[in-house]
Amino acid sequence: MSNIKISKQDLQLLQKKYTNLDPIFKKIEKGYPIQYLIGNVDFYGYKIDVNPNVLIPRFETENLVYKTIEYIKDLDLRDASVLEIGTGSGCISISLKGELESLEITAIDINKKALMTARSNARKNKVDINFIYKDIFKYDLVNNYDVIISNPPYITPGDEVSENTKYEPYNAIYVDGDPLLYYREIIKVSLNALNKKGLIAFEIDEDHGQELVKISKEYYPKAKISLEKDLAGKDRYLFIINE
Ligand SMILES: C[S@@+](CC[C@H](N)C(=O)[O-])C[C@H]1O[C@@H](n2cnc3c(N)ncnc32)[C@H](O)[C@@H]1O
């Protein structure tokens, strides 16, 4: 266990799960995510199982959930119909539904194995979510949603990323070419899918904030556009509030 740093809590969880820790430490040394080895993470107080088919939920995303809940309450959208695009482990939808039971949530993903994990996570957390297999680029949205939320892929190959992201699903992280491809598509489809009074909530990369504000204003000239920071002071969230 020479070069690796493991918190006491994680070590205890690993000890509980594995009798022989040597091969486990070797994997961790090579950058294999400890969360996959433990098998779950705590996200917004909910236990979310993770495996190499799903992105490991990030701390910043908990804040997306927190902020979205505040907007939903302020806008009186507690009975909202919500669409999550790119649900992965299901962490966003599960915590939203867990906190606000009257929301009706549909969550889509292009990765069938991720959807299986998300469904199982929803079951274990005793929340009811409609998970469906869809590609956002081929999805004719007919329903009207009050809230659309997404933390889509935005890293382009060649961008600097941390070592252990190489073990996470490529489709969950990378977008080829235009890093804003998913945002443009989601904003575009939202014109047919978002109710007049509605909210779009995005997690974003700090470098794309201003450009996304510009795009949002083009599509929603009358909406309130709010670019908000994470706990490290970086632009991390974008909300389009259409009233
Ligand atoms: C950055 S991950 C976010 C996962 C989870 N919502 C979270 O915040 O931890 C993006 C997710 O979008 C999904 N995805 C990628 N391309 C997609 C597409 N064309 N249509 C629907 N989902 C897609 C990926 O499979 C992945 O689960």
The ligand as an ORCA input file, in Angstrom:
! r2SCAN-3c Opt
* xyz 0 1
  C     -21.414     13.056    -17.719
  S     -22.391     11.570    -17.657
  C     -23.584     12.052    -16.413
  C     -24.108     10.906    -15.614
  C     -24.948     11.318    -14.392
  N     -26.116     12.085    -14.798
  C     -24.113     12.122    -13.414
  O     -24.284     13.362    -13.370
  O     -23.303     11.545    -12.688
  C     -23.289     11.692    -19.198
  C     -24.285     10.571    -19.495
  O     -24.874     10.848    -20.782
  C     -25.068      9.629    -21.484
  N     -25.131      9.923    -22.928
  C     -24.088     10.122    -23.774
  N     -24.543     10.362    -25.005
  C     -25.897     10.319    -24.947
  C     -26.920     10.493    -25.919
  N     -26.641     10.755    -27.209
  N     -28.207     10.398    -25.522
  C     -28.517     10.116    -24.216
  N     -27.581      9.953    -23.263
  C     -26.287     10.045    -23.618
  C     -23.871      8.782    -21.082
  O     -24.112      7.414    -21.299
  C     -23.703      9.163    -19.602
  O     -24.417      8.280    -18.782
*
